[in-house]
Amino acid sequence: MSASFKGSNNSKFQVSEFILMGFPGIHSWQHWLSLPLALLYLSTIGANILILTTIYQDSSLKQPMYLFLGILSVVDMGLSTTIVPKILAIFWFDAKETGFDECLVQMFFIHTFTGMESGVLMLMALDRYVAICYPLHYSVILTNDVIGKVGLATFLRGVLLITPFTFLTKRLPYCRGNVIPHTYCDHMSVAKLSCGNVKVNAIYGLMVALLIGGFDILCITVSYTMILRAVVSLSSADARQKAFSTCTAHICAVVFSYSPAFFSFFSHHFGGHTIPPSCHIIMANIYMLLPPTMNPVVYGDTKSHNI
């Protein structure tokens, strides 16, 4: 498919649309892949709605842990909805075209939701730290007002740090075609189509990764280090087991969120040409779609994770 450009001279172009190529090499059986993907998306949305409904209806779940879980469910539904419908449109209708502004909007929401997901997981780690290390002051420290403020701060952090992505990407001249070898509009996947200087985009992207992902992982690590020290000091084996059991679901959620993210990040920056592009695309999609799918599973029996 030919590139579509609009511009006033030969030195600077602005694409009017991008072409998302989806998964490479699966055109002959992409319709079969679309069926489990559609079912997975519907089950993800349904499971997260069920979690939100359960938390809303059960007064015993009006605790910080479950309020954070509710926020996580909203973020997961937003992330899935930003990505999956477009992938299904590509699979079912070969609707690979996406407008330039539409691509920037998708890019903004994808990175904002992933940043918020990381932030909520960090807040849930701090919640476990307070619950285990300061159990008598738990309800005093984590009030509804505090939860609302930290939740809002996490949202604003994502919006304020991700918004420059759209402006940095929009300012670039595009004269290397408009085909994106991906299933969605990722910041650097779009920027690499530019014939301009993308060094600022790359540096800012790394800075945002450190400010969001790096900071959150550091807080999670410190929280669980303090939790481990507190649990080990308990004299009763039953008390240690109960304390650890309250963290199991959150640890699983962290593993599901960060493991594919680490692989995708390091393989993209240090893997060079040794890792096929299809592997990058698959891992990038797992990185985006695995957490929303698995979080309802690991948190499904909410009352079993009670404090």
BAFI-3210 file (N, C-alpha, C; in Angstrom, 3 decimals, decimal comma, padded with zeros to 6 digits):
// residues 307
n [1|2|3|4|5|6|7|8|9|10|11|12|13|14|15|16|17|18|19|20|21|22|23|24|25|26|27|28|29|30|31|32|33|34|35|36|37|38|39|40|41|42|43|44|45|46|47|48|49|50|51|52|53|54|55|56|57|58|59|60|61|62|63|64|65|66|67|68|69|70|71|72|73|74|75|76|77|78|79|80|81|82|83|84|85|86|87|88|89|90|91|92|93|94|95|96|97|98|99|100|101|102|103|104|105|106|107|108|109|110|111|112|113|114|115|116|117|118|119|120|121|122|123|124|125|126|127|128|129|130|131|132|133|134|135|136|137|138|139|140|141|142|143|144|145|146|147|148|149|150|151|152|153|154|155|156|157|158|159|160|161|162|163|164|165|166|167|168|169|170|171|172|173|174|175|176|177|178|179|180|181|182|183|184|185|186|187|188|189|190|191|192|193|194|195|196|197|198|199|200|201|202|203|204|205|206|207|208|209|210|211|212|213|214|215|216|217|218|219|220|221|222|223|224|225|226|227|228|229|230|231|232|233|234|235|236|237|238|239|240|241|242|243|244|245|246|247|248|249|250|251|252|253|254|255|256|257|258|259|260|261|262|263|264|265|266|267|268|269|270|271|272|273|274|275|276|277|278|279|280|281|282|283|284|285|286|287|288|289|290|291|292|293|294|295|296|297|298|299|300|301|302|303|304|305|306|307]
n.u [000,855|000,612|002,345|000,823|000,950|001,165|002,260|004,251|006,674|009,671|011,331|010,190|007,691|004,355|002,670|-000,583|-001,868|-001,257|-000,133|-000,907|000,660|000,208|000,600|003,451|003,635|001,405|-000,864|-002,465|-003,728|-004,792|-007,458|-008,252|-006,709|-007,900|-010,263|-009,774|-008,539|-010,570|-012,385|-010,780|-010,507|-013,190|-013,653|-011,781|-012,736|-015,267|-014,516|-013,122|-015,150|-016,804|-015,200|-015,146|-017,896|-018,303|-016,656|-017,965|-020,500|-020,097|-019,728|-017,712|-015,458|-014,610|-011,955|-008,546|-006,867|-008,627|-009,825|-007,675|-007,377|-009,731|-009,201|-007,082|-008,437|-010,046|-008,065|-006,926|-009,052|-009,254|-006,745|-006,827|-009,014|-008,033|-006,240|-007,003|-009,521|-008,673|-006,734|-008,369|-009,946|-008,061|-007,511|-010,063|-011,255|-009,223|-008,485|-006,191|-005,413|-004,850|-005,623|-003,408|-003,686|-005,375|-003,680|-001,802|-003,438|-004,107|-001,537|-000,988|-002,915|-002,244|000,389|-000,140|-001,977|-000,369|001,598|000,026|-000,828|001,559|002,041|-000,174|000,329|002,633|001,542|-000,077|001,841|002,951|000,704|000,556|002,887|002,327|000,133|001,281|003,590|002,743|000,228|-001,650|-002,026|-003,046|-005,634|-005,671|-003,543|-003,925|-006,372|-009,580|-009,382|-006,634|-006,142|-007,622|-006,147|-003,534|-004,191|-005,148|-002,781|-001,202|-002,567|-002,289|000,480|001,015|-000,385|000,856|003,541|003,384|002,071|003,919|004,986|003,213|003,451|006,193|006,311|004,533|005,758|007,738|009,226|008,016|009,201|009,843|008,061|004,904|004,324|003,811|005,372|003,739|001,189|-000,096|000,034|002,973|005,235|008,090|008,013|006,526|008,063|010,417|009,859|010,343|012,290|013,677|015,491|015,461|016,517|015,865|013,321|014,007|015,659|013,929|011,954|013,393|013,905|011,299|010,662|012,403|011,520|008,940|008,629|011,165|011,213|008,879|009,436|011,614|010,376|008,602|010,430|011,809|009,651|008,907|011,256|011,293|008,931|009,631|011,636|010,098|008,296|009,955|010,837|008,702|007,463|005,714|004,950|002,552|001,666|003,614|003,073|000,463|000,916|002,559|000,759|-001,063|000,272|000,620|-001,063|-000,539|002,218|002,227|000,827|002,685|004,823|003,623|003,253|005,754|007,713|007,414|007,684|010,300|011,726|010,912|011,874|014,726|015,470|014,780|016,493|019,053|019,188|019,615|020,034|019,762|017,464|014,415|012,154|009,458|009,383|009,809|007,419|005,459|006,158|005,810|003,052|002,236|003,241|001,493|-001,078|-001,133|-001,126|-003,785|-005,352|-004,555|-004,644|-007,386|-007,603|-005,663|-006,531|-009,060|-010,529|-011,295|-011,798|-010,181|-007,772|-007,726|-006,843]
n.v [-001,206|002,183|005,038|007,802|011,210|014,607|017,798|020,779|021,088|019,417|018,762|018,445|016,481|015,514|012,816|011,590|009,359|006,213|002,844|-000,029|-003,024|-005,297|-008,668|-010,165|-012,481|-014,121|-013,951|-015,803|-017,292|-015,525|-015,011|-017,166|-016,769|-014,505|-015,237|-016,544|-014,289|-012,343|-013,580|-013,642|-010,919|-010,174|-011,743|-010,631|-007,976|-008,602|-009,976|-007,997|-006,114|-007,616|-007,797|-005,070|-004,687|-006,472|-005,363|-002,935|-003,684|-005,210|-004,436|-005,137|-005,091|-002,539|-001,494|-000,243|-001,953|-003,211|-001,058|-000,005|-002,183|-001,957|000,409|-000,535|-002,400|-000,736|000,626|-001,558|-002,365|-000,089|-000,101|-002,529|-002,016|000,053|-001,195|-003,868|-003,836|-002,550|-004,339|-006,549|-005,445|-005,231|-007,948|-009,001|-007,286|-006,311|-003,755|-001,803|000,797|003,839|007,023|009,887|011,598|009,955|007,839|009,076|009,633|007,033|006,175|007,938|007,135|004,426|004,520|006,103|004,545|002,265|003,428|004,241|001,746|000,648|002,493|002,030|-000,605|-000,131|001,441|-000,486|-002,190|-000,552|-000,391|-003,056|-003,028|-001,158|-002,493|-004,824|-004,074|-001,960|-002,662|-001,827|000,823|000,938|001,616|004,251|005,473|004,894|006,328|006,993|009,481|009,813|007,714|008,567|010,862|009,874|008,200|010,047|011,484|009,536|009,241|011,855|012,007|010,145|011,322|013,880|013,213|011,653|013,158|014,950|013,128|013,006|015,566|015,659|013,647|014,521|016,755|015,842|015,330|013,237|010,997|008,468|006,597|005,162|002,863|000,920|-001,584|-003,140|-003,857|-001,826|001,758|002,645|004,719|004,923|003,276|004,735|007,093|006,204|006,146|008,607|011,005|012,824|014,154|011,986|011,846|013,317|012,290|009,626|009,972|011,291|009,320|007,279|008,619|008,937|006,254|005,632|007,419|006,557|003,587|002,766|004,175|003,142|000,383|000,471|001,420|-000,718|-002,801|-001,888|-001,812|-004,547|-005,567|-004,451|-005,604|-008,327|-008,369|-007,700|-009,855|-012,093|-011,625|-012,325|-014,475|-016,630|-019,322|-019,600|-016,966|-015,823|-017,195|-016,329|-013,592|-013,583|-014,693|-012,683|-011,163|-012,613|-012,520|-009,930|-010,051|-011,889|-010,354|-008,294|-009,755|-010,691|-008,263|-006,909|-008,736|-009,481|-006,856|-006,086|-007,907|-007,093|-004,448|-004,662|-006,424|-004,921|-002,708|-003,778|-006,136|-005,929|-007,035|-009,653|-010,745|-011,645|-009,366|-010,103|-011,381|-009,273|-007,855|-009,689|-010,011|-007,395|-007,148|-009,115|-007,948|-005,778|-006,962|-009,161|-008,474|-007,165|-009,392|-011,383|-010,254|-010,175|-012,920|-013,650|-012,074|-012,926|-014,369|-012,401|-012,135|-014,012|-012,895|-011,268|-009,063]
n.w [000,000|-000,778|000,518|002,203|001,954|003,000|002,215|001,857|000,581|-000,617|001,419|003,848|005,216|006,105|007,283|006,457|007,283|008,947|008,427|010,009|010,383|011,857|013,132|011,780|009,029|009,509|008,036|006,701|008,639|010,461|011,032|012,557|014,825|015,744|016,987|019,614|020,693|020,711|022,467|024,729|025,236|025,782|028,058|029,765|030,087|031,197|033,570|034,993|035,328|036,970|039,269|040,030|040,533|042,647|044,654|044,960|045,891|048,206|051,453|053,199|051,713|051,455|051,750|051,750|050,164|048,359|047,158|045,729|044,051|042,599|041,178|039,644|038,055|036,468|035,036|033,674|032,008|030,420|029,124|027,660|025,968|024,460|022,773|021,797|020,188|017,778|016,838|016,321|014,305|012,297|011,873|011,157|009,212|007,705|008,274|008,288|008,124|009,858|011,055|011,263|013,557|015,022|015,519|017,192|019,373|020,238|020,932|023,056|025,023|025,387|026,493|028,700|030,211|030,716|032,261|034,437|035,357|036,302|038,342|040,071|040,880|042,344|044,411|045,601|046,596|048,569|050,153|051,110|052,588|054,657|055,826|056,868|058,297|059,894|061,253|063,218|062,691|060,230|059,114|059,825|058,545|055,780|054,674|053,077|051,910|051,571|049,794|047,582|046,895|046,298|044,226|042,338|041,978|040,753|038,341|037,251|037,075|035,037|032,847|032,602|032,097|029,802|027,865|026,463|024,598|022,431|021,266|020,678|018,794|016,844|015,769|014,125|010,868|008,277|006,034|005,361|004,583|005,659|007,004|009,781|011,458|013,383|015,866|017,082|017,760|018,822|020,662|019,847|017,630|015,824|015,719|014,520|011,855|010,951|009,136|010,428|013,294|015,895|018,362|020,634|021,195|021,834|024,081|025,852|026,065|027,387|029,764|030,801|031,159|033,241|035,226|035,696|035,446|036,551|039,033|040,262|040,416|042,127|044,485|044,963|045,377|047,674|049,461|049,658|050,670|053,225|054,140|054,107|056,048|058,293|058,384|058,723|061,276|062,839|065,351|065,223|063,077|061,747|061,698|060,065|057,671|057,137|056,783|054,518|052,702|052,186|050,392|048,124|045,770|044,839|044,302|042,204|040,297|039,889|038,774|036,384|035,116|034,919|033,986|031,104|030,265|030,951|029,349|026,793|026,756|027,170|025,110|022,935|023,130|023,458|022,113|019,433|016,122|016,552|017,549|016,125|014,405|014,633|017,071|018,837|018,430|019,258|021,991|022,835|022,630|024,448|026,745|026,947|027,036|028,766|031,648|032,060|031,535|033,346|035,914|036,943|037,341|039,292|041,361|041,661|043,696|045,862|048,630|049,747|050,001|052,130|054,845]
ca.u [000,000|001,463|002,290|-000,024|001,626|000,762|003,385|004,391|007,923|010,267|012,217|009,435|006,405|003,517|001,791|-001,993|-002,301|-000,287|-000,608|-000,496|000,796|-000,199|001,611|003,997|003,688|000,269|-002,055|-003,307|-004,520|-005,082|-008,861|-008,330|-006,133|-008,798|-011,324|-009,368|-008,240|-011,851|-012,900|-009,915|-010,861|-014,506|-013,517|-011,032|-013,669|-016,275|-013,921|-012,821|-016,436|-017,244|-014,417|-015,639|-019,234|-018,157|-016,113|-018,992|-021,656|-019,721|-019,209|-016,493|-014,335|-014,300|-010,643|-007,587|-006,380|-009,624|-010,013|-006,583|-007,708|-010,746|-008,516|-006,324|-009,381|-010,426|-006,903|-006,792|-010,084|-008,890|-005,605|-007,287|-009,901|-007,227|-005,422|-007,591|-010,458|-007,963|-006,132|-009,454|-010,332|-007,039|-007,694|-011,355|-011,629|-007,995|-008,535|-004,861|-005,203|-005,219|-005,268|-002,248|-004,123|-005,901|-002,511|-001,244|-004,355|-003,898|-000,223|-001,111|-003,651|-001,492|001,480|-000,716|-002,523|000,719|002,204|-000,888|-000,805|002,778|001,849|-001,122|001,034|003,505|000,702|-000,526|002,988|002,997|-000,438|000,960|003,907|001,657|-000,721|002,077|004,551|002,031|-001,169|-002,525|-002,245|-003,388|-006,817|-005,409|-002,613|-004,535|-007,772|-010,147|-008,867|-005,259|-006,238|-008,057|-005,065|-002,438|-004,742|-005,146|-001,386|-000,747|-003,186|-001,684|001,858|000,980|-000,821|001,842|004,778|003,140|001,599|004,966|005,197|002,401|004,006|007,497|006,084|003,808|006,637|008,726|008,922|007,926|009,452|010,320|006,890|003,938|003,997|004,285|005,379|003,262|-000,267|-000,612|000,925|003,932|005,972|009,295|007,673|006,112|009,174|011,434|009,481|010,709|013,619|014,256|016,305|014,585|017,309|015,097|012,279|014,615|016,133|012,767|011,325|014,175|013,703|009,976|010,748|013,069|010,687|007,747|008,962|012,291|010,805|007,891|010,113|012,413|009,463|008,110|011,539|012,030|008,493|008,962|012,413|010,832|007,935|010,357|012,277|009,064|007,712|010,962|010,960|007,549|007,822|004,787|004,970|001,237|001,625|004,435|002,363|-000,673|001,442|002,991|-000,392|-001,715|001,080|000,767|-001,737|000,158|003,495|001,899|000,495|003,951|005,564|002,954|003,361|007,102|008,572|007,453|008,131|011,760|012,203|010,665|012,749|016,134|015,672|014,657|017,627|020,344|019,140|020,078|019,407|019,782|016,095|013,549|011,140|008,203|009,494|009,588|005,997|004,718|006,430|005,190|001,627|002,111|003,493|000,311|-002,334|-001,079|-001,606|-005,246|-005,968|-004,198|-004,970|-008,643|-007,414|-004,927|-007,314|-010,453|-011,140|-010,824|-011,854|-009,127|-006,555|-008,028|-005,779]
ca.v [000,000|003,357|006,009|008,972|012,352|015,962|018,670|021,940|021,015|018,099|018,533|018,140|015,881|015,089|011,743|011,759|008,133|005,138|001,494|-000,994|-004,305|-006,410|-009,697|-010,581|-013,879|-014,942|-013,482|-016,923|-017,847|-014,506|-015,095|-018,144|-016,142|-013,454|-015,799|-016,568|-012,923|-011,705|-014,198|-013,194|-009,523|-010,153|-012,306|-009,647|-006,901|-009,150|-010,295|-006,749|-005,542|-008,422|-007,365|-003,747|-004,868|-007,136|-004,384|-001,916|-004,217|-005,830|-003,398|-005,617|-004,873|-001,110|-001,349|000,294|-002,972|-003,477|000,176|-000,003|-003,224|-001,378|001,332|-001,374|-002,988|000,316|000,836|-002,734|-002,302|000,987|-000,531|-003,552|-001,404|000,898|-002,000|-005,070|-003,611|-002,240|-005,589|-007,352|-004,812|-005,626|-009,370|-009,310|-006,440|-005,811|-002,298|-001,467|002,245|004,634|008,422|010,387|012,032|008,772|007,092|009,797|009,443|005,677|006,170|008,628|006,334|003,206|004,820|006,611|003,423|001,423|004,165|004,181|000,385|000,548|003,296|001,365|-001,746|000,435|001,818|-001,715|-002,677|000,285|-000,827|-004,291|-002,644|-000,558|-003,504|-005,832|-003,447|-001,059|-003,124|-001,088|002,163|000,758|002,402|005,661|005,969|004,787|006,737|007,181|010,740|009,546|006,855|009,421|011,773|009,145|007,733|011,197|011,791|008,540|009,596|013,087|011,697|009,520|012,281|014,942|012,691|011,048|014,170|015,409|012,159|013,357|016,765|015,303|012,824|015,304|017,768|015,211|015,167|011,817|010,752|007,087|005,749|005,252|001,513|000,589|-003,045|-003,378|-003,966|-000,575|002,907|002,818|005,972|004,813|002,661|005,841|008,035|005,632|006,402|009,981|011,253|013,869|013,753|011,416|011,666|013,873|011,306|008,470|010,371|011,542|008,029|006,607|009,359|008,588|004,866|005,653|008,155|005,769|002,192|002,656|004,637|002,227|-000,865|000,753|001,466|-002,078|-003,566|-001,431|-002,224|-005,978|-005,787|-004,140|-006,623|-009,563|-008,209|-007,736|-011,196|-012,998|-011,372|-012,885|-015,716|-017,693|-019,762|-019,295|-015,522|-015,577|-017,701|-015,444|-012,331|-013,817|-015,004|-011,435|-010,545|-013,535|-012,024|-008,743|-010,488|-012,466|-009,247|-007,616|-010,632|-010,678|-006,941|-006,445|-009,711|-009,207|-005,477|-006,119|-008,610|-006,240|-003,272|-005,005|-007,018|-003,840|-001,799|-004,462|-007,367|-005,662|-007,791|-011,080|-011,155|-011,300|-008,339|-010,726|-011,659|-007,986|-007,514|-010,617|-009,687|-006,099|-007,392|-009,826|-006,928|-004,947|-007,690|-010,169|-007,994|-007,045|-010,714|-012,205|-009,617|-010,708|-014,311|-013,740|-011,402|-013,351|-014,648|-011,242|-012,273|-014,901|-012,102|-010,288|-008,788]
ca.w [000,000|-000,915|001,610|001,951|002,545|002,646|002,532|000,988|-000,154|-000,647|002,558|005,069|004,921|007,228|006,827|006,805|007,935|009,098|008,134|011,024|009,693|012,717|013,328|010,483|008,654|009,958|007,321|006,275|009,741|011,459|011,441|013,650|016,014|016,218|017,828|021,027|021,146|021,016|023,697|025,822|025,515|026,428|029,404|030,554|030,442|032,101|034,872|035,705|035,747|038,111|040,430|040,428|041,092|043,950|045,598|045,192|046,605|049,478|052,354|053,858|050,813|051,373|052,371|050,777|049,234|047,332|046,404|044,752|043,077|041,729|040,263|038,714|037,105|035,518|034,162|032,814|030,965|029,505|028,320|026,714|024,986|023,588|021,867|021,185|019,072|016,531|016,356|015,749|013,045|011,321|011,583|010,548|008,083|007,080|008,475|008,775|008,098|011,034|010,836|012,013|014,886|015,699|015,972|018,333|020,506|020,745|021,569|024,336|025,988|025,686|027,418|029,951|030,974|031,205|033,372|035,575|035,885|037,097|039,552|040,969|041,470|043,361|045,550|046,251|047,381|049,766|050,962|051,805|053,570|055,810|056,453|057,580|059,210|060,812|061,203|064,126|062,163|058,816|058,729|060,090|057,520|054,449|054,682|051,742|051,386|051,122|048,608|046,480|046,507|045,639|042,953|041,436|041,672|039,791|037,068|036,745|036,697|033,730|031,829|032,421|031,520|028,491|026,921|025,527|023,516|021,264|020,628|020,122|017,613|015,821|015,167|013,260|009,440|007,918|004,614|005,222|004,461|006,755|007,427|011,126|011,631|014,753|015,971|017,641|017,618|019,908|020,501|019,043|016,345|014,957|015,554|013,636|010,465|010,629|008,581|011,253|014,442|016,931|019,580|021,750|021,498|022,486|025,412|026,703|026,331|028,419|031,005|031,305|031,632|034,546|036,182|036,016|035,719|037,474|040,365|040,828|040,762|043,315|045,634|045,191|045,941|049,053|050,256|049,954|051,546|054,585|054,489|054,391|057,358|059,330|058,443|059,279|062,717|063,545|066,054|064,866|061,686|061,181|061,444|058,878|056,506|056,865|056,268|053,145|051,845|051,778|049,339|046,995|044,564|044,334|043,739|040,892|039,393|039,559|037,857|035,082|034,506|034,656|033,297|029,659|030,029|030,984|028,157|025,633|026,824|026,983|023,788|021,955|023,210|023,458|021,326|018,082|015,040|016,895|017,859|014,992|014,676|015,056|018,510|019,510|018,334|020,116|023,393|023,128|022,839|025,724|027,764|027,083|027,207|029,826|032,952|032,168|031,489|034,507|037,195|037,495|037,744|040,558|042,390|041,507|044,989|046,603|050,082|050,214|050,196|053,158|055,801]
c.u [000,879|001,274|001,443|000,573|000,914|001,899|003,502|005,691|008,500|011,088|011,464|008,052|005,660|002,574|000,366|-002,551|-001,134|-000,962|-000,047|-000,487|000,379|000,937|002,141|003,903|002,512|-001,003|-003,012|-004,164|-004,836|-006,547|-009,033|-007,756|-007,078|-009,872|-010,913|-009,052|-009,518|-012,451|-012,095|-010,255|-012,191|-014,436|-012,764|-011,938|-014,695|-015,729|-013,620|-014,093|-016,971|-016,503|-014,925|-017,013|-019,171|-017,664|-017,174|-020,115|-021,319|-019,065|-017,925|-015,257|-014,008|-013,019|-009,655|-007,133|-007,343|-009,966|-008,914|-006,841|-008,767|-010,140|-007,748|-007,233|-009,816|-009,295|-006,747|-007,820|-009,762|-007,753|-006,023|-008,120|-009,140|-006,522|-006,222|-008,572|-009,771|-007,299|-007,195|-009,931|-009,335|-007,246|-008,961|-011,612|-010,426|-007,924|-007,226|-004,614|-005,632|-004,748|-004,110|-002,638|-004,673|-004,763|-001,890|-002,119|-004,179|-002,572|-000,278|-001,789|-002,916|-000,415|000,963|-001,239|-001,423|001,441|001,339|-000,897|000,418|002,634|000,920|-000,474|001,997|002,716|000,212|000,598|003,132|001,852|-000,093|002,003|003,268|000,841|000,078|002,999|003,896|000,545|-002,128|-002,850|-002,715|-004,541|-006,624|-004,522|-003,281|-006,034|-008,260|-009,622|-007,453|-005,276|-006,653|-006,935|-003,940|-002,911|-004,742|-003,724|-000,821|-001,296|-002,508|-000,237|001,909|000,640|000,265|003,123|004,580|002,716|002,696|005,268|004,460|002,978|005,368|007,350|005,443|004,725|007,581|008,286|008,952|008,113|010,041|009,157|005,987|003,519|004,639|004,236|004,981|001,743|-000,903|000,438|001,751|004,788|007,164|009,031|007,239|007,290|010,230|011,096|009,897|012,111|014,295|015,073|015,386|015,332|016,559|014,004|012,843|015,051|014,956|012,038|012,044|013,977|012,352|009,964|011,392|012,194|009,453|008,130|010,065|011,922|009,855|008,524|010,969|011,536|008,930|009,187|011,792|010,884|008,588|010,204|012,025|009,801|008,619|011,034|011,260|008,500|008,682|011,082|009,781|007,914|006,950|004,861|003,647|001,120|002,447|003,718|001,197|-000,203|001,873|001,798|-001,112|-000,977|001,119|000,179|-000,989|001,494|003,278|001,596|001,751|004,754|004,954|003,134|004,784|007,987|008,582|007,914|009,650|012,322|012,068|011,634|014,195|016,400|015,628|015,908|018,983|020,366|019,638|019,295|019,374|018,391|015,183|012,529|009,814|008,206|009,265|008,098|005,165|004,911|005,818|003,697|001,371|002,272|002,246|-000,925|-002,314|-001,580|-003,121|-005,960|-005,760|-004,569|-006,313|-008,521|-006,758|-005,679|-008,772|-011,159|-010,681|-010,792|-010,758|-007,840|-006,760|-006,907|-005,997]
c.v [001,240|004,304|007,193|010,156|013,654|016,899|019,788|021,920|019,632|017,780|018,158|017,649|015,577|014,013|012,049|010,509|007,157|003,813|000,555|-002,389|-005,501|-007,383|-010,163|-012,091|-014,740|-014,596|-014,627|-017,488|-016,827|-014,523|-016,092|-017,559|-015,104|-013,989|-015,898|-015,178|-012,191|-012,256|-013,752|-011,765|-009,428|-010,683|-011,352|-008,522|-007,409|-009,417|-009,030|-006,040|-006,298|-008,030|-006,020|-003,850|-005,483|-006,163|-003,348|-002,439|-004,759|-004,793|-003,825|-005,410|-003,399|-000,830|-000,872|-000,717|-003,166|-002,232|000,335|-001,039|-002,732|-000,415|000,541|-001,993|-001,968|000,562|-000,323|-002,727|-001,218|000,579|-001,550|-002,942|-000,498|000,094|-003,039|-004,764|-003,302|-003,489|-006,460|-006,768|-005,155|-007,072|-009,641|-008,558|-005,889|-004,285|-001,824|000,034|002,878|006,057|008,859|010,790|010,863|007,930|007,750|009,638|008,053|005,582|006,808|007,739|005,047|003,486|005,371|005,478|002,505|002,104|004,132|002,785|000,173|001,304|002,638|000,150|-001,285|000,821|000,590|-002,346|-001,866|-000,057|-002,073|-003,987|-002,076|-001,604|-004,481|-005,201|-002,511|-001,430|-002,315|000,313|002,131|001,667|003,891|006,263|006,000|005,066|006,883|008,455|010,555|008,721|007,678|010,323|011,046|008,573|008,843|011,557|010,814|008,838|010,822|012,856|011,098|010,509|013,319|014,441|012,143|012,074|014,681|014,425|012,575|014,570|016,467|014,492|013,621|016,285|017,187|015,211|013,677|011,648|009,360|006,109|005,895|003,879|001,222|-000,926|-003,445|-003,498|-002,707|000,516|003,094|004,048|005,831|004,137|003,723|006,765|007,515|005,795|007,801|010,040|012,402|013,297|013,280|011,228|012,189|012,899|010,131|008,799|010,597|010,242|007,263|007,289|009,023|007,163|004,802|006,321|007,367|004,351|002,028|003,047|003,649|000,910|-000,683|000,760|000,076|-002,923|-003,189|-001,892|-003,696|-006,367|-005,543|-005,166|-007,925|-009,502|-008,314|-009,141|-012,186|-012,833|-011,906|-014,245|-016,898|-018,029|-019,467|-017,815|-015,176|-016,022|-016,796|-014,130|-012,476|-014,023|-013,748|-010,752|-011,379|-012,984|-010,838|-009,116|-011,091|-011,367|-008,500|-008,431|-010,597|-009,347|-006,623|-007,432|-009,501|-007,792|-005,407|-006,777|-007,729|-005,066|-003,635|-005,628|-005,946|-002,961|-002,495|-005,726|-007,192|-006,449|-009,285|-011,618|-010,722|-010,232|-008,923|-011,027|-010,396|-007,647|-008,397|-010,266|-008,348|-006,255|-008,163|-008,850|-006,080|-005,732|-008,713|-009,646|-007,824|-008,385|-011,476|-011,575|-010,075|-012,153|-014,394|-013,056|-011,867|-013,616|-013,581|-011,450|-013,184|-014,160|-011,058|-010,191|-009,567]
c.w [000,000|000,249|001,212|002,687|002,177|003,033|001,524|000,205|-000,023|000,592|003,817|004,708|006,213|006,718|007,260|007,483|008,033|008,751|009,194|010,403|010,551|012,946|011,971|010,274|009,086|009,191|006,984|007,404|010,827|011,907|012,584|014,943|016,602|017,160|019,299|021,568|021,526|022,309|024,906|026,228|026,253|027,854|030,320|031,016|031,455|033,485|035,670|036,145|036,959|039,384|040,942|041,085|042,478|045,009|045,961|046,084|047,990|050,381|053,047|053,000|050,629|052,154|051,306|049,736|048,071|046,532|045,352|043,656|042,092|040,713|039,207|037,653|036,052|034,517|033,185|031,687|029,945|028,581|027,264|025,603|024,022|022,505|021,086|020,050|017,744|015,958|015,701|014,418|011,943|010,901|010,767|009,238|007,317|007,176|009,099|008,839|009,415|010,801|011,708|013,431|015,697|016,273|017,205|019,570|021,099|021,484|022,950|025,372|026,352|026,725|028,746|030,814|031,500|032,363|034,617|036,201|036,767|038,416|040,557|041,626|042,553|044,605|046,307|047,058|048,666|050,724|051,760|052,870|054,829|056,566|057,308|058,615|060,233|060,861|062,067|063,601|060,697|058,387|058,960|058,994|056,146|054,529|053,236|051,084|050,836|049,836|047,392|045,974|045,772|044,297|041,919|041,026|040,641|038,402|036,453|036,326|035,294|032,630|031,542|031,769|030,114|027,446|025,979|024,406|022,247|020,523|019,990|018,838|016,487|015,101|014,119|011,796|009,080|006,415|004,401|005,093|005,673|007,268|008,781|011,295|013,042|014,715|016,551|017,493|018,883|019,612|019,556|017,699|015,345|014,671|014,577|012,159|010,018|010,008|009,330|012,387|015,564|018,241|020,800|022,167|022,273|023,912|026,351|027,037|027,418|029,772|031,635|031,849|033,016|035,604|036,603|036,407|036,735|038,890|041,026|041,251|042,001|044,565|045,973|045,853|047,392|049,952|050,635|050,757|052,997|055,053|054,881|055,748|058,481|059,497|059,092|060,794|063,522|064,148|065,628|063,383|061,003|060,833|060,209|057,616|056,123|056,268|054,811|052,206|051,378|050,632|048,062|045,702|043,969|043,711|042,350|039,878|038,959|038,550|036,460|034,363|034,060|033,898|031,784|029,341|030,007|029,728|026,924|025,603|026,490|025,617|022,712|021,931|023,067|022,606|019,905|017,045|015,335|017,189|016,719|015,357|015,154|016,546|019,320|019,550|019,259|021,583|023,775|023,374|024,132|026,876|028,018|027,520|028,336|031,175|033,040|032,180|032,785|035,842|037,763|037,963|039,108|041,696|042,405|042,813|045,960|048,107|050,628|050,481|051,299|054,178|057,094]
res [m|s|a|s|f|k|g|s|n|n|s|k|f|q|v|s|e|f|i|l|m|g|f|p|g|i|h|s|w|q|h|w|l|s|l|p|l|a|l|l|y|l|s|t|i|g|a|n|i|l|i|l|t|t|i|y|q|d|s|s|l|k|q|p|m|y|l|f|l|g|i|l|s|v|v|d|m|g|l|s|t|t|i|v|p|k|i|l|a|i|f|w|f|d|a|k|e|t|g|f|d|e|c|l|v|q|m|f|f|i|h|t|f|t|g|m|e|s|g|v|l|m|l|m|a|l|d|r|y|v|a|i|c|y|p|l|h|y|s|v|i|l|t|n|d|v|i|g|k|v|g|l|a|t|f|l|r|g|v|l|l|i|t|p|f|t|f|l|t|k|r|l|p|y|c|r|g|n|v|i|p|h|t|y|c|d|h|m|s|v|a|k|l|s|c|g|n|v|k|v|n|a|i|y|g|l|m|v|a|l|l|i|g|g|f|d|i|l|c|i|t|v|s|y|t|m|i|l|r|a|v|v|s|l|s|s|a|d|a|r|q|k|a|f|s|t|c|t|a|h|i|c|a|v|v|f|s|y|s|p|a|f|f|s|f|f|s|h|h|f|g|g|h|t|i|p|p|s|c|h|i|i|m|a|n|i|y|m|l|l|p|p|t|m|n|p|v|v|y|g|d|t|k|s|h|n|i]
***
